[in-house]
Amino acid sequence: MNTKILKTLEFNKILVQLEEYASSVLGAEKIRSLKPSVTLDEVVVMQNETDEAAHVLRLKGHAPLSGIHNIKPHVKRAEIGGMLNALELMQTASTIYAGRSMKRFIEGLLENEVDIPILESKADQIVLLTDLEKKIKNAIDESGEVLDSASEALRSIRQQTRRSEGKIRERLEGLIRNRNAQKMLSDSIITIRNERYVIPVKQEYRGHYGGIVHDQSSSGQTLFIEPQVIVELNNALRELQLKEKQEIDRILAELSAKVAESADDLYHLVDVLGELDFIFAKARFGKEMKATKPKINQDGIIRLLKARHPLLPIEEAVANDITLGEEYTSMVITGPNTGGKTITLKTVGLLTLMGQAGLQIPASEGSEIAVFGKVFADIGDEQSIEQSLSTFSSHMVNIVDILKKVDRDSLVLFDELGAGTDPQEGAALAISILDDVYQRGAHVVATTHYPELKAYGYNRPGVINASVEFDVETLRPTYRLLIGVPGRSNAFEISKRLGLSESVISSARLLIDTESNEVENMIASLEKSRREAEHDYEEAHDYLRNAEKLFQDLQKQMIEFYERKEKMYEEAEAKAGKVIEKAKAEAEGVMSELRQMRLEGGTQIKEHELIEARRKLDAALPKLDKGTENLKGKKQKREFQAGDEVTVTTFGQKGHLIEKMGQDEWQVQIGILKMKVQEKDLVFIKAEEKKETKPLATVKGRDYHVKLELDLRGERYEDALFMVEKYIDDALLANYPRVSIIHGKGTGALRTGVTEYLKHHRSVKRIRLGEAGEGGSGVTIVEFK
């Protein structure tokens, strides 16, 4: 596919929209390089992978693709011996974790017997680098800071650093609290300049503290001085900071070497995750567009059902059925300007390109597209001012180029074929071009205004007319495509509705030739036949719907009849059973009396005669034949569960199951009574209906609790102050006596801003910097009144 056709049919705009659904730069890069394939097998595979991802989204609603980074440059630098920084290592660990999550996600689907062979093969290619991920995460936190636990040496250095900072802060606080400090200091704060602790001293008292001047205010009235008493302490602190940096560099270099060892696996992981992101981006795009997977063929058959142009809003686009390639391979569309001819043309071309690129298309289920080796289009006014070409000349340059390359494996789209020149010559040229393309075996869709082409489809095999509908009543196009019916000019009808006199219209009718009149009358007749056919179709459809409803009603009544029949048999059997039991009991009584009489009166009745009499009584008992299986003997088709509604056959009462008491015994509640019933005496009615109930009160989770500390590291100055203001209000509402605000060391600007805000807060009793065990100067402790 050449880039010109992709631009003409606006395939590039589709890619821009598709890119918004990528979760990473890896997926976005693959989307930007996406091109339609011209190989049937490739298109089928691409469509299947998109369909699998769409199936997963329907089941799960998402895929875990967050946290993927393009770490190839990081790995490459590590391979040549470079040291990665903490953030690059964290991105590497994040990408490894994303791969592990995706593999686990797909394996979970496979365990549930979801058929996704392509995604399964992708998951099999994901290499688990859990050890490397663990080593990085044990050394670096999510914000890219090296943790104290990264090494024992680093932990020791940082402990010494905190103690040293505590000593410096203690000395400086002693200077600030001095009664003469108020007049000599611009402000009673400790700050940092050039990575050394200083205090703001007024210009006139610069000699009082001695030491080193590191900075001054913009007015020059304040000097930031490192007092002599802490110079040595600051030097010691600086040495510890350098040791800390050296240890951090050693840790980062060690982790970078581990990354280099797994370079090949990491490269492959990035490629696989990029492909998965790309596949799921296509699926999410299709879901948003309400698209479907088309059938794919290489026979030139296009069957688009309820097809919409993908770049038009769903609620505005008019859906049309478009078919090509079976009974006819050429279609000529006529109709008024702004009626939708060009949109229809672009819809055919763009949906073909989307389908060949593995994207689902905005059309109904059952739609079908063909894989074309070449797609050509001459659409719109491409007049070249630089070449001084007219509209007609510009179009002819494109058409000449197309005719040089077109073959039977081509789809050709002509917009306003032959326009821009004498109508008679233009129409003749258009017919000749269409005949030439048709004879080469290509598939073509063309739009035109020429009336001569309205009859083109009637005397050419393999060609069909079509038109875009125009509503004369509203004088507006409906944008509906009518295949098999050429478009009418509607000029006389429109003029009449706009108020032109009937005499003028009648005179105009006399001026057009008989042949044109016959064509217009034929088109009018076709339109009338089409409307009647549509009306008949709607009536037939209504009959079909009514017949289906009647069938369903009869089916339901038959089911109810057989259920009632079963119940009647059951009731009859139970009733007959009682009669039989009563008769047996009476017969047994008679036998006992006879036996007793024989013993007492010596009546000559032998025992075998009594046995024979009993056998005859038993044989005389009626046998029940209800023509169906007894419910008691029928196996339940469903395993009972607590909450199920059942019928207790021994009592003929309904109840519900509470819990299973034994292997074949349940506790059943019937009204206010609870009793144990054998499972064989239970008949399932329906499962428990689970109703969602809203709690009377909502208990918020731990994330809603006010923490005892607020971490501002990494926040912008304005955002940090806004967070402090909200946090102080939350802490006061939580009735906390004191809280900690972590602002880090940095330049001291954030600490200064926080201090200024807290000093003027009406509910703050006292503020101070943290002690050695509280985070040092990187933390401000706030005590409330």
N, C-alpha and C positions, 0 to 999 in steps of 0.2 A: 504494500500500500504506500503510495507516495504521500508526502507531507501536504501537498496542495489539496488533495481530496479530503484529508482529515480536517484541514482548516475550513474548506468550503462547507462541509457537512457539520461543522462545529463540534467535532469529536474532542478537540482540545478543551472545550468548555466542560465537557463531561468529566475529563480528567481533573480539572480544577475542583469541581464539586466532589469527586471521589476522594481527592487528597484530604479533604476535611475529615474523613472518617478513619484516617490512619492514626495509630496510637504512638508511632515513633517516626523518627527521620528515616529509618530503614525502610518502613512500609511506604513512606512518601516518595522515596527515591525510586522504588519499583513502580509506583503508580505513574510517576512522570515519564518513565521509559516504556510504558505499556503501549503496544501496537497490536492491531488486529492480526491474527494468524490466518494463513491461507491454506493450512493443512487440516484436514478433517479430524485426524486423531488428536492433534494438539488442541483444537477447539473443544472437542468432547471432554478431554481431560480438564481443561480450564473451567468448563461449565460444571463438571462434576465436583471439582474442588470448591467452587463457589456455592454449589447446592449443599454440599456437606456442611460448610460453615453456616449457611442459612438454617439448616436443620438443627444444628447445635444452638444457634441463637433462639430458635423457637422453643427448644427444650429448657435452656438455662438462662436465656436473656442476656448473656454476656460471655466474654472470654477473658481470662486474666492476662492481659497484654501490657499492663502498666510497668514502668520501671525499666524499659528496654532502651539502651543507649548504643550509639555507634562507637564501639570501643576499639575498632580496628586501628585507628591512629595511635591509641594508647598502647596496644599490644605491639605494634610495629616499633614504637620507640623503646619499649621494654626489651624487645628482641635485640636491638643494636646496643644495649647496655645503658640506655637512658633511665633516669629515675622518674617515676610517676609521682605526681603530687597526691595528697590525701583524697581530693575530690575525684580524681581520675580512677584511683583504686576503688573508691566507694561506688562509682558508676560501673566498674567491672563486676564488683560483688552483686550489685543490683541486677545486672543483666544475667548473671549466673542464676540468681534467685528466680528471675522471671522465667528462665528456661525450665527450671525445676518445677515451678508452679504450673506452667503450661503442660509439661509432661504428665504431672499428677492429675491435672484436669482432664486430659484426653483419656488417660488410663481409667479414670473414674467412669467416663462415658462408656468405655469398652466393657467394663465390668457390668454395666447395666444393659449390655447387649445392644448398644447403639451402633448401627452399621456405618462406619466412617473410615473406609480403608485408606483413603489418601491422607487424611489427617493422622491416622494411625502410623503410616509410614514416616510422616514428618516427625511425629513424637519419638519414634524409634531412633531417629538420627540425633536427637538431643543428648549430648554428653553431659552427665552429671559431674560437676566439679565442686562437690560439697566441701572438701577439705580446704580448697583455696578460698571459697566463699567464707568459711568459718574463720580462717586465719585473718582475712581482711576485716571482717566484722568484729573480731575480738580486739583489733587494734585501732579501728577508726569508727566513729559514730556516724549516724545518718547525715549530720550537718557537715561532715568532712573534717572533724577535729580528731586529732590523735589522742586516744584515751590513755589515762595513767596506767591502765593494765596492759598496755602494749609491751612493756618490759619492766623488770624490777628496777633497772637503772633509771628509767624515766620516772617511775613512781618515786624513787628516792630523791632525785633532783627536784621534782616538783614539790615534794614535802619541804625540802630545804628552802626552796624559793618562797613558799608560803610563810615559813618562819622568818625569813629575811625581810619579806615585805611587812610582816607584822611588827618587827623591830623598828623599821623605818617609819611606819605609820605611827607607832607609839611615840617616837622622838618628835615627829612633826606635830602631832596632836598636842604634845607638851608645849611646843613653841606657840601654837595657835591659841591655847588656853591661857597663856600668859596675859596678865592684866594689861600690859602695855601693847599687846598684839593688835587690839582693836584699832588703835590709831595708826599703827605701822603697816597693817595689811589692808589691801583693797577688799579682800573677802576672806572669811574664815574657812577656807577649803584647802584640800590637798589635791593637786593635779599632777599631770605627767607631761613633760616636754622632753623630746629626744630620748624617750624610753627611760627617763630618770624622774624621780619624784621631786616636785618643786612646790613652792608656795608663792602666792601673788603678793609682792611687796611694793608699797608706794615708792615712787622714784626718789623722794627725799630721804628715805630710810634704807637705801641700798647697801650702805656700809655697815648697818647694824648686825646683819646676820652673817656677813662674809660669804665665802663660797663662790659658786659659779652662776653667772646669768645665762640662762638658756633661751629666753624669748622675752618679748615685750608686747604690750597691747598696742592697738592701732594708734591710740592717742599718745603713747609713750609715757603715760602717767603710771603705768603698772609694769613691774619687772617680774618675770618668773624666775625665781632664784632657788638654786640648790644650796641650802645652808651648809656651812663648813662641817657641822657636827654629823651630817649624814653622808658626806662625800664618800667615805670609806665603805659605809654600808651599801650605798648605791653601786659602788665599784664591785663589791662582792655579789650583789644581786645581778649585775650585768654579766659577771662571769658565769653565774648559774644559768642565766638565760641563754648564753652562748653554748653551754654544755647541753642544755635542753634541746637547742636547735640541732646540735651535732647528733644527739641520740635519736631525734625524730628523723633526721636524714638517713641515719643508719637503718632504722626500722622501715622507712619507705623504700630504701634501696633493696632491702632483703625481700620485701613483698613484691617489688617490681621484678626481681629475679624469679620469684615463684610464678608470676604472670607469664614471663618469657618461656618458662618450662612448659606451660600449657597453651602456647601460642596457637598451634594447629587446631586444637579442640575449640579454642575461643573463636577463631575465625569461622569455623564451621557452625558454631552455635549462633553467631551473629547472622550468618546467611539463612539458617533455618528459621530463626525468629523473625527475620525480615520477611520471609515468604509467608509465614503464618499471619503476620500482621497484615500483609497485602491481601491474603485470601479473606480474612475476616472483615477487612475494610470493604471489599467488594460485596460481601454479604450484607453488611450494615447499610451500605448505599442502596442495595436492592430492596431491603426491608423498608427504608424510608420512602422509596419511590413506589412502593407497592408493586414491585416487579416480580416476574416469574421466570422459571427456567424454560427456555424454548427447546423444542426438539431440533436436532441438527441433521441436515442431509446434504448430500453432494449432487443432488439431482436438479438443482435450480428451482426448488419449490419454496415459495414464500407464502406463508399462511399466518397473517397477523390478525388476531381476534381482539377486538376492543383496544386497539393500539393507540397510545398517546405519545405526543412528542415529549421526550424526557426533559427538555429545557423549559417547558411551559408549566405554570402552577397546576397541580393536580385538579383543583376545583374549577379551573378555567378551561383546561384542555378538553376538546371533544374527541371521544373515542370512536375509532372507525375500524371496520373489518376490511382488510386489504389482502387480496390473493393474487398470485402470479406464478406461472411456471408449470401448471398442469394442462388445462385446456387451452390456455393462451400464454404467450411469453412477452407480449407487448401490450401496453395499456396507454391509451390517449385520454387525458383528463381535460375537459373543457369546463368553462364557467366564468363568472364575472371576476373582476379584480377584487382583491382583499377577500375572496371567497374561501381561501384555504388551500388552493392548488399547490402552491410552493411548500406550505407546511406539510401537506401530504407527501409530496416528493421527498422532502428532507426526512420525514419520519421513516419512510422505507429505507433510505440510505443509512441514516444514523443508527436505526435499530439493527440493521445488518452488520455494521461495523462494531457495535456494542456486543452483539452475540458472538462475533468472531474474535473478540477480545476477552471472552470469558465472563462478560457481565450479563446479569439477568436483565430482561427487557420489560418496559412498562406495557404489558399486554396480558390478556387473560390466559389461564391454563390451557394447554393444548396448542398454543401458537408454535409456529415452525419457521425456521430460517434456513437458508442455503449458505454454504461456504463458497464464496466466489474468489477466484484468483486475482481478479482486478475489479475495482469499482471506479467508475468515471462519473463526473457530474459537471454540467454547465448550468450554473444557477446564478441568477441575479445579474445586475448591470455591471459588468467588469470593464467598462470603457476605459481605455488607456489614454490619458491626456498627453503623457510624454511621447507616445508613439502616434499621436494624432489619429487615433482609430475611432470610428463611430461605434455606436452600440452594436449594430449589425456586424461590423468588421471584427469587433472584439469577440463576439460570440462565435463567429466563423473560425477565428484563429484557434479557439478552444476545440471546436467541433472537428476541425481538420486534424488536430493533434490526437483527438480521441479515436477517430476513424483509422488512424495509422496503427493503433495498438489493440483495438477491440477484437475479441475472439469469442468462442462459444462459452468460455469460462468467465464472462464479464457481466456486470450489472451496470447499465448506462442510464443516467438520469438527465433529461433535457428539460429545461425550464423555458417556456415561451419560445419553442423551436420555430425558427424562421422569422422572428419578430424584427422590427426595425427597418424593414424595406417594403417595397410594393407588395400589397396583400396577395395579389394573384401569384406573383413570382415566389413570394415567401412561402405560401401554402404548397406550391408545387415542389419547392426545394425541401420543405419539411417532410412531405410524403416520400420523396426520393431517399432522404437520409434514413427515415424509419425503415423503408424497405431494405436498404443496404445493411443496416444493423441487424434486422430480423434474419436476413439470408445468411449472415455469419453465425447465427445460432445464439447470439447474445440475448439477454433479458433487458427490456427497456421500458421505462416509464417516462412519458413526455406530457407536458402541459402546453396548451395552445389556445389562441383566441379564434383561429381561422375556422369559418363555417365549413370549408371544404373538408376538413379533417373529421367533422362530425360523422360523415358517412364512411370514413376510412375503415372503421372496424367491421362494417357490414359486408364488404367485398374483399377482405383480406383474411385468409385463414391464420389462426394463432394470434389475432389482434382483437382487443375488446375496447369498447368505448366506456368512459366513466365521466362523471361530472360532480361538481360540488353544488349542493342544493342552495337555492335562493328562495326566500319566502317573499312572495309578491305582496302579501297582505301587510307585512311589517317593513317591507323594503330593506330587509337585512339578510345577510347570509347566515345559514345555520351551521356551516362548516362540516356538514355530513357528506361523506363520499357515497355516491350512488354508482355501483359498478353495473355496466350493461346499458346505461342510459346516458346519452350525450347531453351536454348542457344546452339549454335554450338561451337566446339573447335576452328575452323578457323585456326588450326595449319598449314595445307597444303597450304592454300591461303596466309597466312602471310609469310611462308617460301619461297613461289614462288616469292612474291613481293620483298622479301629481297635478292633474287638472287640465291636461291638454285636451282641446276640443276633439270630439269624435270625428268631425269632418276632416281635420288635419291628419288624424291617425288613419282614416279610410283612404285618403289620398296617398299616404305613405305606403300602405299595403299594396296599392296598385303599382307602385314603382318598383317593387322587388319582383324578381323573376319567379316563374311558376315552380321551378325546381327548388328554390329556396323555401317557397311556401310549403311545398310537399314535405321537405325535410323537417320544417318547424312543426307541421301537423303530425308527422310521424313521431317526433320527439314528445309532443303533447300527449299523443295516444299512449306512448310508452310510459310516461309519467303517470297517466291515469291508471294504466294496467298495474304499475308498481304499487300505487296507493291501494288499489283493490286487493292485490296480493298480500300486502302488509296487513290489511284489515282482516282478510281471511285467515292469515297466519295467527293473528291475535285471537280470533274466535276459536281456532283449532287448539291454540295453546290453553285457552280458558277451559275448553272441554277436557283437555288432557289433565289439567290441574284438578278439575272436579272429579274426574274418573279416579285419579290417584287418591283423592280424599275419601271417595266412596269405598275404594278398595281397603284403605287403612281402617275405616270405620267397621267394615265387615270383618276384617281380620281381628280387630279388637273385640267385637261381639262374639266371634267364634272362640277366642281365648277365654272370655268370660263364661261362655256356655260350658266349655269343657271343665273350667274350674268349678262351676256350680254343680256340674254332673259328678265330679269327684267328691265334692262335699256331701251331696245327697247319698252317694254310695256309702260314704264313711258313716253318715248318720244312720242309714238303714242297717249297716253291718253291726254298729254298736247296739241298736235296738234289738236286732235279731239275736245278737250274742247274749243279751240279758235274758231273752225268752228261752234260749237253749240252756243257759246255765240253770235257770229255774226248773226247766223240765228234767234236766239231769239230776238235780238235787231231789226232785220228787221221786224220780225213778229209783234213785239210790235208797230213798226212804222206804219205798215198797219192798225192795230187795232185802233190806235189813229186817223189816217186819216178817217177811216170809221165812227168813233164816231163823228168826226168834221163835216163830210159830213151830217150826220143825223141831227145834230143840226142846220146847216146852210141851208140845202136844204129841210129839212122836209122829207127826205127819210125814208120810213117806215121800219126801222131796229130796232127791239126790243133789249133791254139790255140783256135779257136772251139768245138771239141768239148770241150776241157778246161773252158772257161768254162761251157758248158752242163751238164757233169757236176757242177761245183761248185754251180750253181744248183739242180740236182735234189737234191743232198745237203742244201743249206740248207732246201729246201722240205720235206724229209723229217724235219727236226727237230721234235719234239713241241712243241705250243703249250700253255702253262699257262693254265688259266682257273679261278681259285679263287673266282670269283663276288664278289670284293670287291677293294678297292683295295690295292695293295702298301704295306706300312707305310713302305718307304723313300721311296715317292713321295707319301706322305700328309703334308700340311702339319701341323706341330705347332700345336695349338690354344693353346699357351702359350709365351711367350718364356722361353728358358732363363735361369737365374740361377745364380751361384756357389753351391755347396752342394746343388744339386738331385741327386736320385738318378736315374740313367739306365741304360738297357741299350745296350751297344755292339753293334749288329747284326752287324758284321763278325766279331766274336769270340764273340757269344752270351753275353757276360759282363756282370754288373752292376758299376757303379762310381758315383763321384760327381764332379761338375764342380768343378774348382779355380779356373780363371780362363779368360777368353776370350783367345785368342792372336791371332786375326785376325778378319776379317769373318764367315767361316763356319767357324771352327776353334776348338776348345776343348782345354784341357789336362785330361785325365781321369785319375783315380786308380783303378786296378783292383787291389785287394789292395795289394801293396807296390810295384807298378809304376805309373809315370806316363808317359803317352803323349799325343801330339796326335791328335785324331780330328776328321774332318769332321762338321759339324753334321747333314748329311743321314744320317749313320750312327748318330745318337743317337735314342733313344726315351725320352721323359720318363716317370718312374714316380711320384715324389712329391717335394714340396718339402722342404727341410731343416727339421727340427724344432728350433725355437729353445727351448732350455732355459735357464731362469734359474738362474744359479749364484751362490751367495753367496761374496763375497770372503773370503779367509782372514783378512784384516785390513782394518779400516776406517780410511781416512785422513780425518780431520775437516777441514772447510773453514776458511776464514779467520775465520769467525764464532766458531770455537771457540778461536782463538789468544788468549792473554792480551795485551791492549793495553798500551801503555806509559803510558796515562793512563786515569783513571776520571772521568767527567763526572757530577757530582751535581746540577747545576743543575735546578731545578724539582722535585726530590724532597722528600718530607716528611722531617722530622728523623730519626724513628725508622728509616724505610726507608733513608735515606742511611747511617746508621751501620752498619746490617746489611750494606749493599752494600760499605762500606769494609772490614769484617771479612772478608768472603768474598774481596774483591779482593786484599787483602794476602796471604792464604793462597795464592791462585792465582799471584801474582807471585813469592812465595818458591819455589813448586814449579817455576816457569819459570826460576828462578835469575837473576832480574833484579837488578842492583846498585842501581838506583834507579828510582822511578816518580813520576808526577805525579798529584795529586788536584785536580780542578777543582771548586771549591765556589762560585765567584762571590764578589761583594763583599757585596751585600745588607746585612743588619743585623749580620753577623758571628757570628750564633748558630751557623750550620752550621760555619763555620771553627773556632770555639771547640770545638765538640763533636768535630770530626775531630782537632784538635790534642790534646785531652785523651786521646782513645783512643790515638793514636799515641805519645804520651809514655810510656805505660805498657806498650807492646807489647814483648815480650822480644827480638824480632828487629829492631827499628828502632834504627839507630845514631844518626841525626840527622834533624831536620826543619827546614825553612825555607820562607819564602814565596818565590814565584817572582821571578826578576829581570824587568827591563823587557821582555826578549825572550821570557820564559817565561810571560807571562800576569799578571804583577804579583801584587797581593795576592789576586787571585781564584784563585790556584793555590798548593798546598802541595807542596813537593818532599820526597820521603821517600827516605832512603838506608838501605840494609840493612847489617847486620853481615856 
